[in-house]
Amino acid sequence: MSDSVSAPAPAPVPVTVLLVEDDEVIRRSVAMTLERYGYRVLVAADGLTGLELFREGRHDLVLLDVMLPGLDGIGLCRRIRETATDPILMMSARGDALDVVSGLEAGADDYVVKPVDTAVLVARIRSLLRRAAFVPPAPEPAGSAEPAGPLLFGDLSLDPAALEVRRGGKRIALAPTELRLLLEFAAHPGIVLNRQTLLREVWDYGWDGDTRVVDLCVQRLRKKIGAERVETVRGFGYKWKR
């Protein structure tokens, strides 16, 4: 009798990054860098082509420049956010405050400044992908007790297990960062969370990052769930109202 031979395990599906960058040198350099780290990279040299590629296939993350011909990065980001919650990381040539704010307001999850530092870029991508693939921790055993249901805050319903948010019975589509931010607030009702804490717990920064990403993500979240639910505590941070 011949020994049975187990079938080889299937190769992991590579993470796909859609890179939209008009500068050929930067585009090739960033693509080569990401491919060395095992990512599959699709490239576009302008915003309209980037939008077409996005609509044609499934992408795990979008990396796009602010300044693009045809349809700029801000406009492309807005178009993507009309129908999808895919993680978006923007690149700003100057780290200009207006570029950064406009990109984050349009729905980007985070940004990096060009020339892009390889270590920072890969760290931000990994952090964003972890947020997008977030799995809530399993609840503690509770004997014969019924599993906990959704958390209710007035007309807002948050199901941490299913990662679903509803307002007035209608499901709300939240980007990965917005959802993680909401979960962090809901886990600490009535407690003031400062921006550095939120950067660490939500954005997964191991260092002090730009707190504008927190402020602008809070603004976006408020528009979707109700401005009154997240209170600004001036000089300290934010507090989820019980």
N, C-alpha and C positions, 0 to 999 in steps of 0.2 A: 504494500500500500504506500503510495507516495505521500510525502509530507505535504500538508496543506500550506499554501503560501498566501498570506494576507495581502490584500490589494494595497498599493501605496496610498498614503493619505493624499487627498487632493491639495494642490498648491493653493496657498491663500490668495484670494482675489486682491490685486493691488488697489490701493486707494487712488482714486482719480482726481486730479487737480486740473481745473480749467484756468489757465493763465491767460489773461488779457493784458497785453503790453505792446505799445507801438514801437518802442525802441528795440531794434533787432539785436543789438549787443546785449542789452539787459535781458531781453526775452530768452535768448539762447543760453545765457549764463545761468539765469534762474532755473530754466527747464533742466539743464544739465545737472545742476546742484540737486534738485528735487529727485531726479531720476537716480542719482547716486545713492539717495536715501531710500530707494525702492518705490517711489511714487510713479504712477502713470500720469503723464502730463499731456494735455491737449492745449494747443496754443491758438491765439487769435491776435491779429495786429490792430484791430480796431473794435469799437464798441458794438457796431451792428453785427459783425461777424461773430463776436463773442456771444451776443444774444441768440443768434441762430444756433450756434453750437450748444449753448445751454438748453435750448428748447428741443434739440435733437436727441439728447442722451441724458443719462444719469451721472451726476457728478457729486463727489463727496465734499468738495470745497471749491470755492471760487476765489481766485487771487487776481485782483485787478488794479490797474493804475488809475489814478484820478484823472490825469490828462490823457484823453484818447481822441483820435479823430472821428468825425461822424457823430457818434453818440458817446459822450464823455463818461467817465467812470461813475459819476454821481447819478447820471441818468440811467445808466445800465443797472446800477445797484437798485434804483427805484423800480425799474421794470421787472427785475428778478423778484423783488419783494412783493410784487402784485400777486404772484401766484405760488411762490415757493419760500421755504424757510431754510434753505441750504446755508451752511456757514459761509460768510463772506469776509475776506481779509483784504483791506485796501492798502495800496502803496502810495505814499505821498513823496514827491520829489524833494520838497523842502521842509517837510514837517510843518508847513504853513498852517497856522491856526484855523484859517477859513477852510482850507482843504479838509483838514481833519474833522472839524465840526460838521461840515456839509456831508462828508462821507458817513459819519456816524448817525447823523439825523436821517440820512437816506435809508439806513437799515444795516450798515456794515457792523459786524461784531467786534472788529478790532482793526488796528492799522500798524504798519511798519513804515519807517522812513528810509528813503533811498539816499545814498547807496545802501542796499540791504545787507546787513550783517547776517551771514549764513546761520550762525548759531541762534540768533534771535528769530529769524524767519522760521526755521524748523521748529523751534520751541513754541512759537505762536500757532503754527499749523497743528502741531500735536495737541496743544491745549484746546484749540477749537474742535478738533475731531473728538477729543474726549468728551467735550460738552455735548456734541451732536449724538454721540453713542451712549450718553449717560443712562445708566440703569439704577433706579432707586434701590437703596438697601432693603433687604428682606426684613419684614417686621419681626419683632421679637415674639417667640412662642408665647401664646396666651391661653394655654389649656384648651378648653372647649369654647372659648369666647369666639364670637363671630369676627371675621376679618374686618378691620377698620374700613369704613367707606370714605367717600370724598370729604374733604374739608370744606365747610361752608362759611362764607363771609358775605352775608346779605344775599344778593343775587349772583354772587360769584362762587363757583364750585371748582375745587382743585382736587383732582385725583392723583396723588403722588405715585401710586402703583402703575396706573395706566398712562401717566403723564398727559392727562387731558385737562383742559381748562374750558369752562363754560361760563357764560355770562347771560343771565336771563334765559337759560336753557340752550343758548346758541353757542356752538363750539368756537373757540378763539384760536387762531393759528399764531403761535409764538415762535420766534426764531430761537435757536438753541440757547443763546446767551440770555434772552428774555425769560425763557422758561427756568433756567438755573437760578436767575436772579429772583424770580417769583418764589421758587421753592425755598431759597435761602431766607427770604423775608417771612414766608409762612411758617417756617420752622422756628422762628424767633419772634413771635408776636409780642408787641409792646416793648421790645428791646431795641435800643439805638445801635445801629450797625454803622461804623465809620467806613469811609471809602477804602482805606487800606485793607480792612477786613474783607470787604466785598471783592476787592481786586484779588486777594489771596484765595478766597473760597469759591468765587464764581469764575474769574478770569484765569485762575491758577498761576498768577504771577508769583515767582519766588523772590521778587524784588519790588520796590516801590515803582509802580507804573504811572501812567498819565491818568489822573482821576477824572478827566473829561469823559472817558469812556463810560465810567459809572454814571455820571450825571445825565449824559445823553441817553443811555440805555434806560435809566429810570424814567426819563421823559417819554420815551417810546412806550414803555410798559404802562405808564399811567394812561396814555391815550387809549389803550386797548382794554384795560381792566377797570378804569375809573380813577381820576386824579386824586380823589379823596382817600384812597386806600393806603397810599404811601405818604407819610408825613415827613417833611424836611425839618430836621432839627439843626438850626443854623449853628455853624461852627463845629458841628460834631458829625452828622451824617444823616441817615434815614431811619424811619421807624414804621413798621407795619402795624396798622391800627387793628386792634382786636375786634 
